[in-house]
Amino acid sequence: MDSRLDALHQISQRKLADILTRIPGRKDLIIDPVLMKPLECITGVSFLRSNGVDKIFKLEKSGTVCVNPQWVYLIYADLITAKRVCDQISDNLRQSSQNSYHLILVPSDLVAIQQLLEEEGVYGAVTVHKFPWELIRLDGGVLSYEMPSLFKMLFIDGDRSLLPAVAQSLWSLQMLFGRIPLILTQGRFSLQIQTMVNILFDELGSPDKADAEIGCLIVVDRDVDYASVLLTPVTYVGLLDEVFGINSGTIELDGRVTGNQDKKLSYQLSSSDAIYNEIKNRHFSDVFPFLSGKAKELHGEFDRSRSMALQEMKQYVANELQKVTAIKRSLAYHIGACEVIIGEMGHRFEALHQNDQNMLEGRARRECFSYIEECFATSGKLASLRLLCLLALTTDGLSSDEALQLKTQFLHQCGYEHLVAFRNLEKLGLLTRPGSNPGSGAIAGRVAQVVSQLPKRAGAFQALAHRLKLFPEVSEEYDLKHPKDPGYVFGGAYVPVVCRMVNLLIKKEMQPDEIVKLVSSVGSVNGALGSSTQTFLVYFVGGVTYAEIAAFQLLEKLTGVRILVAGTSIINGNSFIQSIV
């Protein structure tokens, strides 16, 4: 299975090589900066050179001065970036007619971009290619389509133009692993994607493999479980993503970690890094003691090397020194990263976690409301909007007067240019209750405030949480440092919805169609679960979080099955809110 997962990179490389070889002669490649990291996961400079690329440039707003007559632009299929490319090509056409221009679009060629080329008058001068790369294997069983803009396109703008490309990534995967016998879809976009995959099987063919290596595929829309995005994770990798931002498995370490304020270091997070592999999914409180213990071990190793005889020293240098040096460097970076996380989040982590838990369980609403108001002034727009969304989600929407109060305070604090963010929140159902009337008056507002403090029947979120047992039973035996429950990723407060779904399928506690109906009214089940299904693939349309990945990896250990986790991108609460803002 691991070799087949690695083959995905080789297929993507082959597709890119085919495009580059169709462009004759030496060429200059101009790459959209946001594509740099994903492209590094697929290929390297030597591969590009072997396929005729002479110089590589970043796509800059100011334009690019290329050396060769063949100009090749590599960008996401995005109208704003395509317009920038059109402007640069128009400027160059006015200066010289000697160059030829090519536009490689990832992952699909959109009709809107073709129309833009016509409107800008460069249609005949530009040859358009599409590069539908495969899912990118970031680490182990974690795959990403690396399309961070897809959540906004689908859930906010209602633009479904990239759904066929997502469907093709799932079709390609099944051509490698065999046609998956049981497929569960959850959400309207997942349903459409699965219909497209079936059409691709009819039009482009089915795999030759008689037995599929993956027994069950679950395709899930991101809006099935917003709570797993909005909650603050407690695992090391989750907090690393919150503070530094992980981009295609890489983080940028600045002077706070490296000690050099003028230098940033790109550091690849991979299971081949022994230190990172040990700590990535640990509860953060357990990470520093582990790193401290490793540092003492390393110190003892250096003390031992000082007393070695000459022959022992030669063997040590030849066999061990490089490995020990790599561990020392890794240890220094992770200790530095931990210190930055503590500095950024330590002072507010406890209050944040307590308010997250209160919101989940529908307690202390007034205190939660006050905490959000306080965060508007102290924690910045992303953190405060994130809490507002969580409160609205767990209470099935705020009253119109509550929403107006928080909206007014936020806009006064952060600026009226963020007015669009509240419109987007309403589209996502993360602000007011359905059917609530804005401006219902002061008396109605006071009544709503009083009613909100009274005991009430559980709303839709609470009902789903209790049906699926998403709130772990926390007792004195519940050990966050040696977890036995996926809810540890949120400090024992919440189990991700899809993780619970997979657990029910593994244990065969419910039939697949019962599980789908339990979670959402929009879903389907095709096929049947085999008697010995040992591999599951979970695909998140709109992005998956590192907290969910950690929950699935714990479930793997507890049950002994293999769980591959894929998504259209890797997201966190901050990037989720940023896409809304």
Secondary structure, DSSP 8 states (H G I E B T S, - for coil): -HHHHHHHHHHHHHHHHHHHHTS-S-EEEEE-GGGHHHHHHH--HHHHHHTTEEEEEE--TT----SSSEEEEEEES-HHHHHHHHHHHHHHHHH-SS-EEEEEEES---HHHHHHHHHTT-GGGEEEEE-----EEEETTEEE---TTHHIIIIIS---TTHHHHHHHHHHHHHHH---SEEEEESHHHHHHHHHHHHHHHHH---S-SS-S--EEEEEEGGG-SHHHHS---BHHHHHHHHT--BTTEEEE-HHHHS-TT--EEEE--TTSHHHHHHTTSBGGGHHHHHHHHHHHHHHHHHHHHT--HHHHHHHHHHTHHHHHHHHHHHHHHHHHHHHHHHHHHHHHHHHHHHHHHHHHT--HHHHHHHHHHHHHHTHHHHHHHHHHHHHHHTTSB-HHHHHHHHHHHHHHH-GGGHHHHHHHHHHT-SB-TT--TT--HHHHHHHHHHHHS-----HHHHHHHHTT-S----TT--SSS-SSGGGGGTTS---HHHHHHHHHHHT-S-HHHHHHHH-SSEEEEE---TT--EEEEEEET-B-HHHHHHHHHHHHHH--EEEEEESSB--HHHHHHHH-
